[in-house]
Structures are given as C-alpha cells and as structure tokens.
Amino acid sequence: MRRFTYERVSTPTDAVMAFARTAGSRYIAGGTNLIDLMKLGIEGPAHLIDINRTGLDSVEDIPEGGLRVGALVRNADLAGDPRVVSGYPVLTRALVSGASGQLRNKASTAGNLLQRTRCAYFYSADLPCNKRQPGAGCAAIGGLSRGMAVVGGSAACIATHPSDMAVALRALDAIVETIRPDGAARSIPLADLHLLPGKTPHIETSLAPGELITGVILPGPLGGIHRYLKLRDRASYAFANVSIALVAHFEEHALRAVRVAFGGVAPKPWRVEAAEAGIADIPDPAGHIADAVFASAQPTAQNRFKLRLARKALTVLLDDARAEALGDKRT
C-alpha cells in the first residue's frame, strides 16, 4: 500500500493553497474514478485534498438567464433538478445514461468532466500506454481498438473520453469556471477544456497544475427538441460506442437550426460547429453533418463501424425530433 496524507478544506481558496504548498497533491470529491486508479497503482498521489466542504454543491440561477452548477453537485441531483429537466433536457438525458444510480449519487460535476479514459490498455499496468507513462507507446494502436477513437487521435494515443455529461455540455456551449493557486479566476469554454492527445496524451486538459474547477455555467435555455442517444454493447453500466447530444429547431417540417455533439468517437466531446451552419438549406442534414464532423477520421479496421453507426444514429435522432416537432405543431 502506498502511503498518502489527507486534509479537508472549507473553501476553494484553501484548496488551491493546500495544493500549492504540498507536492504530489490531488483534489478528491466523489472519488469514483480517482480511488479506483489509486487501487490499481495508476494514480499515486502523495496528498489528498478533500473539497467536499467547500460549498460548491448548489445549482444557482444567474442574472443572464442561465444556471451556475457547482463543481460538487452530484450527477443524480443535477439530472433531477427541475430547472435542468425543463430547460436543458439533453443534459438530464445524458446524465441518466451514465454509469449506475449508485455512482451518479456520488460522482461530482467537476469529477465527471475530469474523469480519465476507460481504455483497457490505460488500466493494464503491464502494457504500454502513453497516458499512463509518457513515451511508453500505445498498445491500442495495432491492438484491440474496437472502442477507440475514430477522430481526433494521434500516433501516440487513440483513447476516447468517457463522459456522457460532457457531450451534452458541449452541445450547450457550457463554460467552466476555475480558480488557480495564485487566486486568479478564469472561465474556460468547454470546447477548450479537453485537449487532443497529439504527442502529449498524458496532458488531458488545459487546466494549470492545481487549478480547481469551481463550477459550470449553462447559458440560457435553448428551447427546441432535445435528444441524447447512447449506443453501447449492453443496456447499462457501459461506455458509448457512439453517443449523440442533439438540440434541434424546426419550423413546420423543416430543420432550421441544430447543435450536435458526439461522444465515444474522440479523445474529447466532438462537435464541429461549421457542420451546423446553414443547415436549413441542406437536403440531407444528417449526412452533411456526419461528413463534416468525421472528415478527418482515421478509424481502424475494428472501429470503422462507428462512422456508419454515427451517421445512422443521427438520421434516426433527427427524424424522431422532426416527428415530435410536427406533433407539437398539430396539437
């Protein structure tokens, strides 16, 4: 057993100060990912900083019309918040698609965003993994790659990001709020939080060392039809082969505007805004979006099916959303 020290802090400022003064620190909230990694020897923090009493556990209305979700709000509580259910149903749908009820009761908003890949090679300490040990190589490349990324990967890593919540937040243009060890606060568009692997797959986010997520801003509700579809190998407690967060606006039977973010296909939630532009004039919107979103795809022979699956799933989602919009119009 590796020894580590532990302290409990009461404010975000206390947390970042504790991180700055103690080498080898990690923050811990729900612990649903970190504790598993510690047990396996993949993570070995020298010091744990418990942030559960820092007051970051509420969902608040903001003057601009959106919501501020505290970093410690549990996934189950966020999914069931009436303001989220009514104004951001794609987020509720994504959250209840993830993990199990027990884990959703413990997992935090910030922890969900920062969870590490579920790549089997990352979890296998006897096999090379550049995320786990920089420069070791990537056993997934040339190995079992069915669940790996088809877009956004690199010669150093083809692992996917596992979060369902993050996919919905990407479609909603969420903003992540943080505080740094020097006390400075900043706001990071979710699109910029997660990094592509490139040559440094062990650097997974744009957070500076010790930078603490304090909350997530949801801009004002978008309206329209919200859908989240998660396609996986079994019905529960499984990660996505392909997932899609969709927010669509229709007039009569015509699609007028859309936001689409994909999960299970890339090292980060994958959205290409350019694919959504001018969608009202496109005769095959699902095909157009899929072509643009996966234009740079480099699938393996084992996961090429994800490209077809994503295209077909998006077609089904758009047809379903159109049917709902027509039904609402008729009534």
SEBADO-914220 format. One record per residue (C-alpha): residue number from 1; residue in one letter; x, y, z. Coordinates in steps of 0.5 Angstrom, whole numbers, plus 500, padded with zeros to 3 digits. Layout:
N
TORDO seq type  xx  yy  zz
TORDO NUM    a   X   Y   Z
...
// end
This chain:
331
TORDO seq type  xx  yy  zz
TORDO   1    m 500 500 500
TORDO   2    r 503 507 498
TORDO   3    r 502 512 504
TORDO   4    f 499 519 503
TORDO   5    t 497 524 507
TORDO   6    y 490 527 507
TORDO   7    e 487 534 509
TORDO   8    r 480 537 509
TORDO   9    v 479 544 507
TORDO  10    s 473 549 507
TORDO  11    t 474 554 502
TORDO  12    p 476 554 494
TORDO  13    t 482 559 496
TORDO  14    d 484 554 502
TORDO  15    a 484 548 497
TORDO  16    v 489 551 492
TORDO  17    m 493 554 497
TORDO  18    a 494 547 500
TORDO  19    f 495 544 493
TORDO  20    a 501 550 492
TORDO  21    r 504 548 499
TORDO  22    t 504 540 498
TORDO  23    a 508 537 493
TORDO  24    g 504 531 490
TORDO  25    s 497 533 491
TORDO  26    r 491 531 488
TORDO  27    y 484 534 490
TORDO  28    i 478 529 492
TORDO  29    a 471 530 492
TORDO  30    g 466 524 490
TORDO  31    g 473 519 488
TORDO  32    t 469 515 484
TORDO  33    n 475 515 479
TORDO  34    l 481 517 483
TORDO  35    i 480 512 488
TORDO  36    d 480 506 483
TORDO  37    l 486 509 480
TORDO  38    m 490 509 486
TORDO  39    k 488 502 488
TORDO  40    l 491 500 481
TORDO  41    g 497 504 482
TORDO  42    i 496 508 476
TORDO  43    e 495 514 481
TORDO  44    g 499 515 487
TORDO  45    p 498 522 490
TORDO  46    a 502 524 496
TORDO  47    h 497 528 499
TORDO  48    l 489 528 498
TORDO  49    i 485 535 499
TORDO  50    d 478 534 500
TORDO  51    i 474 539 497
TORDO  52    n 467 537 499
TORDO  53    r 466 542 505
TORDO  54    t 468 548 500
TORDO  55    g 461 550 499
TORDO  56    l 461 548 491
TORDO  57    d 455 544 492
TORDO  58    s 449 548 489
TORDO  59    v 445 550 483
TORDO  60    e 444 557 482
TORDO  61    d 440 562 477
TORDO  62    i 445 567 474
TORDO  63    p 442 574 472
TORDO  64    e 444 573 465
TORDO  65    g 438 567 465
TORDO  66    g 442 561 466
TORDO  67    l 445 557 471
TORDO  68    r 451 556 475
TORDO  69    v 453 549 477
TORDO  70    g 457 548 483
TORDO  71    a 463 543 482
TORDO  72    l 461 539 487
TORDO  73    v 454 538 485
TORDO  74    r 452 530 485
TORDO  75    n 450 528 478
TORDO  76    a 444 525 480
TORDO  77    d 442 532 484
TORDO  78    l 444 535 477
TORDO  79    a 440 531 473
TORDO  80    g 434 531 477
TORDO  81    d 434 539 478
TORDO  82    p 427 542 476
TORDO  83    r 431 548 472
TORDO  84    v 435 543 468
TORDO  85    v 430 538 467
TORDO  86    s 426 543 464
TORDO  87    g 431 548 461
TORDO  88    y 437 543 459
TORDO  89    p 433 536 458
TORDO  90    v 439 534 454
TORDO  91    l 444 534 460
TORDO  92    t 439 531 464
TORDO  93    r 438 525 459
TORDO  94    a 446 525 458
TORDO  95    l 447 524 466
TORDO  96    v 442 519 467
TORDO  97    s 445 515 461
TORDO  98    g 452 515 465
TORDO  99    a 454 509 470
TORDO 100    s 450 507 475
TORDO 101    g 445 510 480
TORDO 102    q 450 509 486
TORDO 103    l 455 512 482
TORDO 104    r 451 518 480
TORDO 105    n 450 519 487
TORDO 106    k 457 520 489
TORDO 107    a 460 523 482
TORDO 108    s 461 530 482
TORDO 109    t 460 535 476
TORDO 110    a 468 537 476
TORDO 111    g 470 530 477
TORDO 112    n 465 528 471
TORDO 113    l 469 533 467
TORDO 114    l 476 531 469
TORDO 115    q 475 523 469
TORDO 116    r 480 519 466
TORDO 117    t 480 515 460
TORDO 118    r 477 508 461
TORDO 119    c 482 505 455
TORDO 120    a 483 498 458
TORDO 121    y 491 499 456
TORDO 122    f 491 505 461
TORDO 123    y 488 501 466
TORDO 124    s 493 495 465
TORDO 125    a 500 497 468
TORDO 126    d 504 491 464
TORDO 127    l 502 494 458
TORDO 128    p 505 501 455
TORDO 129    c 501 507 455
TORDO 130    n 503 514 454
TORDO 131    k 498 517 458
TORDO 132    r 500 513 464
TORDO 133    q 507 513 462
TORDO 134    p 509 518 457
TORDO 135    g 514 515 452
TORDO 136    a 512 508 453
TORDO 137    g 508 507 447
TORDO 138    c 501 506 445
TORDO 139    a 498 499 446
TORDO 140    a 492 500 443
TORDO 141    i 495 502 436
TORDO 142    g 495 495 433
TORDO 143    g 492 492 439
TORDO 144    l 484 492 441
TORDO 145    s 482 498 438
TORDO 146    r 474 497 437
TORDO 147    g 472 502 443
TORDO 148    m 478 507 441
TORDO 149    a 477 514 438
TORDO 150    v 476 515 430
TORDO 151    v 477 522 430
TORDO 152    g 482 527 434
TORDO 153    g 487 521 436
TORDO 154    s 494 521 434
TORDO 155    a 500 517 433
TORDO 156    a 501 517 441
TORDO 157    c 494 515 443
TORDO 158    i 487 514 441
TORDO 159    a 483 513 447
TORDO 160    t 477 516 448
TORDO 161    h 474 521 453
TORDO 162    p 468 517 457
TORDO 163    s 464 523 460
TORDO 164    d 456 523 458
TORDO 165    m 455 529 461
TORDO 166    a 461 533 458
TORDO 167    v 458 531 451
TORDO 168    a 451 535 453
TORDO 169    l 455 541 456
TORDO 170    r 459 541 449
TORDO 171    a 452 542 445
TORDO 172    l 450 547 450
TORDO 173    d 456 551 450
TORDO 174    a 458 551 457
TORDO 175    i 463 555 461
TORDO 176    v 468 552 466
TORDO 177    e 470 557 472
TORDO 178    t 476 556 476
TORDO 179    i 481 558 481
TORDO 180    r 488 558 480
TORDO 181    p 493 557 486
TORDO 182    d 495 564 486
TORDO 183    g 488 566 487
TORDO 184    a 486 568 480
TORDO 185    a 480 566 477
TORDO 186    r 478 565 470
TORDO 187    s 473 562 465
TORDO 188    i 474 557 460
TORDO 189    p 469 555 454
TORDO 190    l 468 547 455
TORDO 191    a 471 547 448
TORDO 192    d 478 549 450
TORDO 193    l 478 545 457
TORDO 194    h 480 538 454
TORDO 195    l 486 537 450
TORDO 196    l 487 533 444
TORDO 197    p 493 528 445
TORDO 198    g 498 530 440
TORDO 199    k 505 528 442
TORDO 200    t 503 529 450
TORDO 201    p 497 525 451
TORDO 202    h 498 525 459
TORDO 203    i 496 532 459
TORDO 204    e 489 532 458
TORDO 205    t 486 539 460
TORDO 206    s 488 546 459
TORDO 207    l 488 547 467
TORDO 208    a 494 549 470
TORDO 209    p 497 545 476
TORDO 210    g 493 546 482
TORDO 211    e 488 550 478
TORDO 212    l 481 548 481
TORDO 213    i 474 548 478
TORDO 214    t 469 551 482
TORDO 215    g 463 551 477
TORDO 216    v 460 550 470
TORDO 217    i 456 556 467
TORDO 218    l 450 554 463
TORDO 219    p 448 559 458
TORDO 220    g 440 561 458
TORDO 221    p 436 555 455
TORDO 222    l 436 554 448
TORDO 223    g 429 551 447
TORDO 224    g 428 547 441
TORDO 225    i 428 539 441
TORDO 226    h 433 536 446
TORDO 227    r 435 529 445
TORDO 228    y 441 524 448
TORDO 229    l 442 518 445
TORDO 230    k 448 513 447
TORDO 231    l 449 507 443
TORDO 232    r 453 501 447
TORDO 233    d 455 494 448
TORDO 234    r 450 493 454
TORDO 235    a 444 497 456
TORDO 236    s 447 499 463
TORDO 237    y 454 501 466
TORDO 238    a 457 501 459
TORDO 239    f 461 507 456
TORDO 240    a 459 509 449
TORDO 241    n 461 506 442
TORDO 242    v 457 513 440
TORDO 243    s 453 518 443
TORDO 244    i 450 524 441
TORDO 245    a 447 530 444
TORDO 246    l 442 534 440
TORDO 247    v 439 540 440
TORDO 248    a 434 542 434
TORDO 249    h 430 547 432
TORDO 250    f 424 546 427
TORDO 251    e 419 550 423
TORDO 252    e 414 546 420
TORDO 253    h 417 540 418
TORDO 254    a 424 544 416
TORDO 255    l 430 544 420
TORDO 256    r 432 551 422
TORDO 257    a 438 550 427
TORDO 258    v 442 545 430
TORDO 259    r 447 543 435
TORDO 260    v 450 536 435
TORDO 261    a 456 534 440
TORDO 262    f 459 527 439
TORDO 263    g 461 522 445
TORDO 264    g 465 515 444
TORDO 265    v 469 517 438
TORDO 266    a 474 522 440
TORDO 267    p 479 524 446
TORDO 268    k 474 530 448
TORDO 269    p 467 531 446
TORDO 270    w 467 532 439
TORDO 271    r 463 538 436
TORDO 272    v 464 542 429
TORDO 273    e 460 548 429
TORDO 274    a 462 549 422
TORDO 275    a 458 543 420
TORDO 276    e 452 546 423
TORDO 277    a 452 553 419
TORDO 278    g 447 554 414
TORDO 279    i 443 547 416
TORDO 280    a 436 550 414
TORDO 281    d 438 549 406
TORDO 282    i 441 542 407
TORDO 283    p 437 537 404
TORDO 284    d 441 531 408
TORDO 285    p 443 534 414
TORDO 286    a 445 528 418
TORDO 287    g 449 526 412
TORDO 288    h 452 533 411
TORDO 289    i 454 534 419
TORDO 290    a 457 527 419
TORDO 291    d 461 528 413
TORDO 292    a 464 535 416
TORDO 293    v 465 532 423
TORDO 294    f 468 526 421
TORDO 295    a 472 529 415
TORDO 296    s 479 528 419
TORDO 297    a 477 521 421
TORDO 298    q 482 516 422
TORDO 299    p 479 509 424
TORDO 300    t 482 503 425
TORDO 301    a 479 496 422
TORDO 302    q 476 494 428
TORDO 303    n 472 501 430
TORDO 304    r 471 503 423
TORDO 305    f 463 501 424
TORDO 306    k 463 508 429
TORDO 307    l 463 512 423
TORDO 308    r 457 508 420
TORDO 309    l 453 508 427
TORDO 310    a 454 515 428
TORDO 311    r 451 517 421
TORDO 312    k 445 513 422
TORDO 313    a 444 515 429
TORDO 314    l 444 522 428
TORDO 315    t 439 520 422
TORDO 316    v 434 517 427
TORDO 317    l 435 523 432
TORDO 318    l 433 528 427
TORDO 319    d 427 524 424
TORDO 320    d 425 523 431
TORDO 321    a 426 530 433
TORDO 322    r 422 532 427
TORDO 323    a 416 528 429
TORDO 324    e 416 531 436
TORDO 325    a 416 538 433
TORDO 326    l 410 536 428
TORDO 327    g 406 533 433
TORDO 328    d 407 539 438
TORDO 329    k 405 544 432
TORDO 330    r 399 540 430
TORDO 331    t 397 540 437
// end
